[in-house]
Amino acid sequence: MMLPNQTNENRLASHTATFRRTPLQIVHIIGNLMRIWSIYSMYNYLFQTGASYILFVFGCLVPSSIIFLVLQKPWKGRPLSNNQVIPSMINGVITALYFISWGKGVKSCGPLRAILGEYSGAVLGVLSTVLYGRRGCIWKKVSGFLAMVASFYLLSRGWTMATHFPFNILSSDQDTQARSDEVFQGENMMIPILAGILSALRRVITRRVSLKNQLKRRLNAITIASATCFLFPAAAWDIITGSSTVELPFSAWAFSSVIVFGIILIFYVESLAEERLHLVFSSPRHLIGAGACIIVMEITYKMDFSLPGFLICGAILGFGIHEATSLDRMNERSLKGSDMGNGVAEIPPLPI
């Protein structure tokens, strides 16, 4: 039985830890808000100009890779082994495929569905449990998987759009006519889902290769540079075939926001959240923060948006992620009290 003094000390320590984490949580929310803002700026640019998403992504990756290399200087410090460099370069191929599918998803499905589609990477947690986990957790993971499938199905049916939400009785005919310019085809929803799975896969590979935080940043510079090199043939082929026939104006904000907020800043923000807040990308807490930012951007950009439909899809998706990643959160809690030693931590089986 705990003494009253011990109870008060534990409460004080808990309140102190919460107070220390509050600034980090604010930084994480602002970082995600700026990233989501950059995605909406990217979509607005691609939608208005008809620009090639491959050229746009490649144009953002080139300066981003240079900045990462200058900041991290992977050639300095302790030499990297082949067991670290080669998987990072292979991870560059996955990253290049991710950016291609992600750019295609933003252009064809819109920013809302492209962002929510990134949370499909939680299915890797289901797969790991089915293959390697305990039998008692399988049904919980499967129920989470089915909830995620239901959420993505509703997203593919356009439930987050006021013109497609079946129970929307507040939208007038004028609103419907004004929003009819935004065309969405449900079968394209598979593209952001694929992007989410690729994104989760590259995060898993990164954790396997780099256990130390500083090493993770150095290898990320190699990964982004490798992804830029692998994306170059696709961008060159896009230029040769002339798929972008429209004469495109240059938008400094669209490119710079994706470079600074969508690629560079978000990497450090997510790394900080994972190290200090124990908050991984595919988690219900992360989804709640991103959902709030999406609502703000949808209203700001006056998109075809249905708040009730978005809340329904988000709630089902959050429940699915909660069930699908329950074992991962238990492993994360066990790591919080462990001794970090020289900065190397034992990583759970498949935290996404």
Stockholm file with secondary structure:
# STOCKHOLM 1.0

chainA/1-352         MMLPNQTNENRLASHTATFRRTPLQIVHIIGNLMRIWSIYSMYNYLFQTGASYILFVFGCLVPSSIIFLVLQKPWKGRPLSNNQVIPSMINGVITALYFISWGKGVKSCGPLRAILGEYSGAVLGVLSTVLYGRRGCIWKKVSGFLAMVASFYLLSRGWTMATHFPFNILSSDQDTQARSDEVFQGENMMIPILAGILSALRRVITRRVSLKNQLKRRLNAITIASATCFLFPAAAWDIITGSSTVELPFSAWAFSSVIVFGIILIFYVESLAEERLHLVFSSPRHLIGAGACIIVMEITYKMDFSLPGFLICGAILGFGIHEATSLDRMNERSLKGSDMGNGVAEIPPLPI
#=GR chainA/1-352 SS CCCHHHHHHHHHHHHHHHHHHHHHHHHHHHHHHHHHHHHHHHHHHHHHHCCCHHHHHHHHHHHHHHHHHHHHCTTSSSCCCHHHHHHHHHHHHHHHHHHHHHHHHHHHHCHHHHHHHGGGGGHHHHHHHHHHSCGGGHHHHHHHHHHHHHHHHHHHTTTTSTTTCTTCCSCCHHHHHHTTTCCCCGGGGHHHHHHHHHHHHHHHHHHHHCCSHHHHHHHHHHHHHHHHHHHHHHHHHHHHHTCCCSCCCCCHHHHHHIIIIIIIIHHHHHHHHHHHSCCCSSSHHHHHHHHHHHHHHHHHTTCSCCHHHHHHHHHHHHHHHHHHTHHHHHHHHHHHTSCCTTTCCCCCSCCC
#=GC SS_cons         CCCHHHHHHHHHHHHHHHHHHHHHHHHHHHHHHHHHHHHHHHHHHHHHHCCCHHHHHHHHHHHHHHHHHHHHCTTSSSCCCHHHHHHHHHHHHHHHHHHHHHHHHHHHHCHHHHHHHGGGGGHHHHHHHHHHSCGGGHHHHHHHHHHHHHHHHHHHTTTTSTTTCTTCCSCCHHHHHHTTTCCCCGGGGHHHHHHHHHHHHHHHHHHHHCCSHHHHHHHHHHHHHHHHHHHHHHHHHHHHHTCCCSCCCCCHHHHHHIIIIIIIIHHHHHHHHHHHSCCCSSSHHHHHHHHHHHHHHHHHTTCSCCHHHHHHHHHHHHHHHHHHTHHHHHHHHHHHTSCCTTTCCCCCSCCC
//
